[in-house]
């Protein structure tokens, strides 16, 4: 068994404890999985938590209190080594349950709700030493009818797992296969950087993306279909608002496993919010960073699906907008 398959297996008890949400099993799994001094990063407003114990106490338990029948559903579990010589496991999926009590003051609905997650675990010596994760909190706000910011340009819906339904059954790690997928996505990302010199045509999207590809963006941006949808609902507004954006591909962690590629960095981009503004935000001419955690599925020699989460609450926070505070003001009269 490769180290990458072994690391995925080590994550199994933790995932199982969250699938059934067994608090005792969760504590045991976390104590066995994480190093005591592991760094734990989570989306705004959680930020850097007090180690693995903080992940349970300050994030997972409050979520379970809001959804007493909480259940974790993974759709992708992949692993590999990045060019930085670091070993990662990436998990994509969603938490779901009956939304019965407030979470971060988001009003409950009494109905089943779901919240997407992208979680990356860095392993060293059989232990998780770093955790980077985004939870799509705006998605939960939208389901509660409590999103106080601009509406999405793309489609908001329950984002599916891989169309091939094989995200949990990736074959034993094959380095040649993983490298081919990695190279395709790496070349595509490098092509995106050509925008500054030659505009959208220089990116050569048709060279890398399947004609029927789906881009599953975060709540607040939404899903886009095909190159025209991607450009209209995400890329053009994004580049118009932040034309000097620079990715940290060389400093981030891009790794492949079968047809899948994952990327994590904390943060993953930096840019100036100016130009035409973004997501209804005026051009504040302020330098910001952006956390974006991503998964791609390759099909043949093209990218067919891309799951993207962006910490939008952190973006707003950097320009002095308290989205959760606005939500509380807008929903004062709700009972």
PyMOL commands that set and color helices and strands:
alter all, ss='L'
color gray80, all
select helices_A, chain A and resi 3-10+12-20+23-33+51-66+137-143+175-192+195-202+205-208+226-241+312-318+323-330
alter helices_A, ss='H'
color red, helices_A
select strands_A, chain A and resi 34-42+47-49+71-81+87-98+112-124+127-135+209-216+223-225+246-247+253-257+260-264+269-273+286-290+292-299+302-310
alter strands_A, ss='S'
color yellow, strands_A
deselect
rebuild
show_as cartoon
